[in-house]
Amino acid sequence: MSVDGVIVCDQCDLVQLEVELELGGKAYCIRCENDLYRCQPDGLRRSLIFSLTAAALFLISNSFPIVSIDSQGLTNSTTLLEAADRLIRDDLPSIAVLVFATTFLMPALEIMSLIYLLLPLHFGRLPPRFNLAYRLIHLVKPWAMIEVFMLGLLVTISKLNAFATVVPDIGLISFILLMFSITASAANFDDRTFWKLVNAVRKGQA
């Protein structure tokens, strides 16, 4: 077992020795048992693949209607951005901003930041201002709430079924797949592996 350096727990600030792990293994803090890091050599590559998938699904999700509602012969459908615009017209600007920020702006920033970081690194290059993009990922992550939006939407659909015919559209299916893609991308993004790759690319460019 070889020691690579030291690592600080982000929960209790305990400084510990960083050691090599078996493939798929996890290191835990000896004080608070917080997850410190994992051994997944292909994690960043998988994170990039899921991020690119999420980008395609994001475009589809916001280009096509989420659901179609049929009531007494009248059919209506809307996209996420159209729903936010309708909230503004109904004098609910604060809710419209919240919906736009948590389900469109923040997920878009997270996806773009991941691609901006990982795509150049995949080809052995460092993107300009990569440290700002790295900070942006951790800044917007708590505010990207697609899963909360999906839960609320499914509850709304179940309630509306009592008054009208609600048909899920391609936008809803894309949002569900988008939720899983973003989750998988974030789960495979390991900070320790990322900075090791950054240092390796820096040495290669020196």
FENWOTA-V767709 format. One record per backbone hydrogen bond with DSSP energy under -1.0 kcal/mol. CO is the residue of the C=O (numbers start at 1). NH is the residue of the N-H. If there is no record, write none. Layout:
BEGIN
CO;NH
CO;NH
END
This chain:
BEGIN
2;20
5;18
7;16
9;13
14;9
16;7
18;4
18;5
22;25
25;39
27;36
29;33
34;29
37;27
39;24
40;43
42;46
43;47
44;48
45;49
46;50
47;51
48;52
49;53
50;54
51;55
52;56
53;57
54;58
55;59
56;60
57;61
58;62
60;63
60;64
65;171
66;169
68;167
69;76
70;165
71;74
74;71
76;69
78;66
79;83
80;84
81;85
82;86
83;87
84;88
85;89
86;90
87;92
88;91
92;96
93;97
94;98
95;99
96;100
97;101
98;102
99;103
100;104
100;105
101;106
102;145
104;108
105;109
106;110
107;111
108;112
109;113
110;114
111;115
112;116
113;117
114;118
115;119
117;121
118;122
120;125
121;124
127;130
129;133
130;134
131;135
132;136
133;137
134;138
135;139
136;140
137;141
140;143
141;144
143;145
145;149
146;150
147;151
148;152
149;153
150;154
151;155
152;156
153;157
154;158
155;159
156;160
157;161
159;162
160;163
160;164
165;70
167;68
169;173
170;174
171;175
172;176
173;177
174;178
175;179
176;180
177;181
178;182
179;183
180;184
181;185
182;186
183;187
184;188
190;194
191;195
192;196
193;197
194;198
195;199
196;200
197;201
198;202
199;203
200;204
201;205
202;206
END
